[in-house]
């Protein structure tokens, strides 16, 4: 193999490694975009979670208010015997509202728990993406080291006395082959 063929071969190896590095960079870019998207989605979920917590607090306040109304109605019941039937109907309506608010509160709590689980899943995926990114950089560094070592080995071989003698031998051999 002459210098030109060796250089072509090395050039092909270098181009092949550059393609690997390019693909690795593309994968990194993809993971980085996916990571950014997950962070945005996580922020959105946190905002939604805060909103749900605020709504839950509002419902608890409303619940407390409704309980106060029931107590007030019972006190008025003692003072207004004539209005007992009307007050009983109103208490029943308030009880239904209270039950509905409890149901709504439970439903919201389930939604909050689901969102928290989703947030945890996203955090796990984000950690995996970061680990993959680090592994890709380690592979790139290792390939670069191997390339540098190969280049140093080739340069060392080509500068050795043996290699120079080898080249001279092939020149002489070729000149004998041409003469025949």
Buried (B, 14 or more C-beta within 10 A) or exposed (E): EEEEEEEEEBEEEBEEBEEEBEEBEEEBEEBEEEBEEBEEEBEEBEEEBEEBEEBBEEBEEBBEEBEEBEEEBEEEBEEEEEEEEEBEEBBEEBEEBBEEBEEBBEEBEEBBEEBEEBBEEBEEBBEEBEEBBEEBEEEBEEBEEEBEEBEEEBEEEEEEEEEEEEEEEEEEEEEEEEEE
